[in-house]
Amino acid sequence: MDAHVEGKRMNPDYDVQTIRERYLKLCSANVYDSLALAGYHKNAMDTGIYPLTHSMKLAGPAFTVHYVKTPLRDEARRAKRLQMIKSFTPGCIQVRDTQGDMSCGQFGEISATAALAAGCAGALIDGCTRDSNCLIEMGFPTFCRGRNPVEAVGNILIYDYLVPVFVKGIDGKLVVSPGDFIFGDNDGVVVVPKELTVKILEDAERIAAREGKSRLEMAQGQDPMAVYKRHGAF
């Protein structure tokens, strides 16, 4: 179940909308636990990256964007940003690597409007947003580290897109490659290697089902040890 970049576009070989809908029924804990069972213990972003509202969720293949810090107003790079919009694929999640910059809002209302029209399903900004109220009113799933009214132009520029990028992970830098599956909720964000997108989903669904049975029986007052032995979930 690989995804590859072809002519600066992603082509996942699974039905993105179907997979997105199934992931959106889960929580980040289920997905992380599935990753951990597969040996991926560090594929989560560190504390501090959260949605603008608690109900927002991200689910979709990563459309990666690499930024560089610069005071230049480079029109060629601005044109690259506009060209990038044409490369969005339905259900993708923008992942913006800002190299730790928090000096400006690297994503805002106009960016979200264009992204939404092009089929993008959310944004993961390893930095700041601006126009936050507009993003909330739009209902566009946006995860970030902070808010900042300062415009990006003159502070930071898009250098390239659909290339591997680094974000802040729970154990230092975490690589996100184009097509890796991004899942996020109010607890944070996990990154599923693109080739494991469907396997991790199926395992996470089984974990969620076991937990659901355990939760129900615990609520009924059944013996916790007996419940755990039956379902292996507590």
Buried (B, 14 or more C-beta within 10 A) or exposed (E): BEBEBEEBBBEBEBEBEEBBEBBBEBBBBBBBBBBBEBEBEEBBBBEEBBBBEEEBBBBBBBBBBBBBEEEEEBEEBEEBBEEBBEBBBEBBBBBBBBBEBBBBBBBBBEBBBBBBEBEBBBBBBBBBBBBBEBBBEBEBBBBBBBBBEBEBBEBBBBBBBBBEBBBBBBEEEBBBBBBBBBBBBBBBBBBBBBBBBBBBBEBBBEBBEBBEEBBEBBEEEEEEEEBBEBBEBE
